[in-house]
Amino acid sequence: PRKGGEKMDMKDIIEKQRNESASRAVKKFGPELWHYTNFNAFDGIVNNKEIWFGSAACMNDKSESKDFINKLETVVLKGVTHSNRKKVTEIFDMIRARLSGRYPFIFCVSRACDDAAQWERYACRGEGVAIVFSTEWLNKLLTNNDFIMDEEYYEYDVKKHEMKRILVDYIEKGKLNGFPDLEGIVDNLLLCATIHKHRSFVSEKEVRMAPLLVDENDRCVQYKIMSNVKKVYIVDLKSLCEKENIKFTDLIEAIVIGPRSQQNIADFQWYLKKIRLPELVEKVKQSDCPLR
């Protein structure tokens, strides 16, 4: 009986932590997050119940992750003694080598609702579709499953970033600040780099999700043949929902047909019934965006 009670107590603690994390996410990002896409990718998410996390190397910001790393190296060089400058260069050479072979995998959503620029850029110039995710349920799905979920930072002062202090402490004093070793510090740095983007993308209001510390041989890392070969990290939403006792359709607040799409809503609702998701039928609507 004692062991059973302890197990229930731990379950309650985990659930409380998950609910608190979801509440913080809703407060920070808002109640819904939009994923603008094409109909093929939409079918992969709702019919196959998969999310493909793409490599950060293929994102539309050509300085993806690199800008943060370059600026961080500059301020760290200024923060160490002259005798340790060579060590800084060696560490950042290692970071760039890691980045070239192991870009983080990310899935992007946006706080920009029914936004013309988002439709143009990510949903086939407005002819695609958007999945409106529930922030609360999406966060509950990811919490305790080795994913990060955070907004993008477009205006930031790298001189005040915590990673500067951590690296200077390590280089000057050998301090690890709670990390197991230098590799742990680098892993954290690379995750930080994924949520910092060039200021010219600020209108995207992007929120990113990323699996932690993906190894090259991870079974979730696969290739997909589209217009070219693409390396992706595939998350099985069906299994993850079952594990977390979450109903898949609760993840989706709405499905919005693009402003330039010729998609017939009745046909689209029929499709949702055919793939055994009748709960989503009433969540389908046409975009209000007046994109011509």
N, C-alpha and C positions, 0 to 999 in steps of 0.2 A: 504493500500500500504506500509506503514511504517513497519508494522509487517512482511509482506511478504518479504520486503527487508532485514530485520534483519535475517529472517530465512535462506535466500539464503546466506547471509554473513557467518553465522555460518556453513552452509554446506560446503562452500568454505574453511573455516578455518580447518574443520575436514579433508577434502580431502587433503589439503596442509600438515597437520600433518602426515597423513597416507603415503603420498608419500615420505616425508622426512624420516620417520621411515624405509620405505622399502629401500630407498637409503643407509641409514646407515647400514642396515642389509647386503645388497649386498657388500658393502665396507668391512664389518667386516668378513663375512662368505664366500664370493664368490658368483657367480651367480647361482650355483646349489647345492642342498643338497640331498644326497643319503639315501634311506631307503631300507636296505637289508632285505628280508623276504621270506616266503614260498608262494606257489600259493594260498592256502586257505585264508591267510591273505590279499594277494593282491586282491583277489576277493571281500573280505569284504570292502576294501577301494574304489575300482573303480566301482564295481557293486552295492554294498549296499550303497556306498558313506558314509562310516563311518570310523572314526579313533578311535581306542581303545587305550586310555591312560592307561598303566599298572601301578600298584602300585610299588613305589620305593622299597618296601620290597621284591619284587621278581626279582630285577635286578641281573646281574651277579657279581657285586661287593658286597661281603658279608658284607663289612663295609659301605655300602651305607648310606650316610648322617651321620652315627654315628662317623666316623673318624673326620669330621669337628667339630661336636659338642663336642667330647672329647677334641680335641686340644684347642677349644675355651674356654672350662671350665678351662683348665689349665692356660691359659694366663689371664683370667679374675680373677681367684683366686690370681694370683700374682699382679694384678693391683688394688686391693682393700685393705683397712685397715683390720687388723686382726679381728676387731669386726664385720665386714661385711662378713666374709668368710662363716658363716653359711647361710646367705641370698643367697649367690652364689649357695651353694649346694642345697638349697630349690628350687631355680629358675630352675636349671638344672635338678633336679628330675622331675619338672613339665614339662619341655621340653621333656624329655625322655618318660614320661607318654603320652604326646600328640602324640609323634612320634609312639609309639607302637600301638595306636588306629587309627591314622589318617596320615598314610604315604601319601606323595604327589603322584599325578598321573602324569606320564610323557610319552611322545612320543619322540623317539630318531631318529635323522637323523645324517648323517656324512658328513664331508668335504672330507673324503677319497674316491676318485672316482675310481670305478672299482678295488677295493683293494682286494688282495688275502685273507688277514686275515679276512676282513669283510665278504667275501663270505663264508669262512669256518665256522665262528662263528655264523652268523645270518641268512644265507640263505641255510640251509640244506646242508652244506659242498659243496656249489657251485652249487647245483642242483635246487636252487630256482630262485628268480627274484628280481630285484631292481627297485624301483620307483625313478626316478630322478625328484625331485621337483624344481620348480622355486623359488629361495629364495625371489625374489621380490613379487610374487603373494602370496606365503605362508605367508609372513610377513603382506601383506595388508589384508589378510583374518583374521589374529589374532589380529591386532592392533584394539584397542577400544572394544575388546570383552573379556576382563579379562583373557588374557593368557600372560605368559611371554615366551620369546624366547631368549635363551642365550647359549653361548658356555660353555663347561665344562672346569673347571680349575683344572689342575693336579699338577702344581708346584705353591704353594702359601705360603705366610708367614702369618699365622693366627694372629701373633702379630701386624701386620699392617692392619688387616681387620677392616673395619668400624664398624662391629658388636661388636668388643671388646670395642671400645670407647663408643658406645651407651649403652651397658650393664653396663660398669663401671660408666658412667654418671648417669644411673638410680639408681644403687645400692648405690653409694656414695652421690649423690646430689638430687635424686628423679626427675631428668630431663627426659622428654619423647622424646625430640628431634623431635617433630612433630608427634609422634605416639599418638593415643588416650589414650592408657593405656598399661600395661605390656603385655596383650594378643596380642596387635598389634605388639609389639616388637618381641614377640615369633613367630607370623605368618611370619614376615619378615625374621627372623633367619632361620626358617624351609625352606623357599623358597631359601635362600642363600645356605643352606646345600645341596639342590638338584643339584646345579651346581658346586660342588666340589667333585672330585673323586680321588681315589688312583692313584699315579703317574705311576703305572704299566700298566694303561689303556691308556696312553698318545697317543699311535699310532691310537686309534679309532677316534681321531679328532671329538669328539661328539658335537652335538648341540642339546639342549633339549627344548621342549615346555611343558608347564604345565599350567593347569587352576588354577586360583587364589582361595585360600580359599574355598576348597570344603567341604561342610558339609556332614556328614554321610547319611543324609536323602535326599540329592540332587537326583532329578529324573534321572540324567545322570549316577549315580552310579548304575551299574547293575552287574549281574553275567553271565558268559558264561561257558558252559560245553565243555571242550576240553579233553585233557588227564586227566585233573582234573578240579575242580571248581576254577574259577579265577574271582576275583573282578576287574572290569574295569570301567573307566569313558568314556562313549561313546559320541563322538561329531558327530552330524548330519551335514555332509559336504554340503549336498544339501540345507538344510535350511540356513546354514551359508553363502554359496555362493550367494543364492538369496538375503539375507539380505544385503550383501556387494556389490551386483551387480557385481559379479565376475563369469566368465564362468568357470565351473569346470575343463574342459580340459586345460585351461590356467595354472592351477596349476602344470601340469605335462610336463616337458621338454622332457623326454624320458622314455622308459621302456626297461630295459636291462635283457635279458635272461642269467641266470648263466652259467659260463664256463663249468660246468659238466652236465648241464641240457640236457635231451633228448627231450625237448619240440620242436616240429616242429613249426617254425615261421609262416608258412601259416595257420596252425590250430589256432594258438594264435591270428592272425589277424582276422580270421573268428569269433572267440569268441568275440573280441572287437566290431565287427559289430553287432553280435547277442545281445549284451547288450547295443546297441544303443550309442556306443562311436566311430563312424568311424573316428573322428578327431585324435584319438590316433593310428590308424593303421600304419601310416607312421613314427610314433615315436618309433616303436619297432626295437630293434637291438640285436645282439648277443654280449656278453661280449668279450672284447679283452684280458682279463686276461688269461695267459697261464697256469692256474692251472690244474695240471694233475689229 
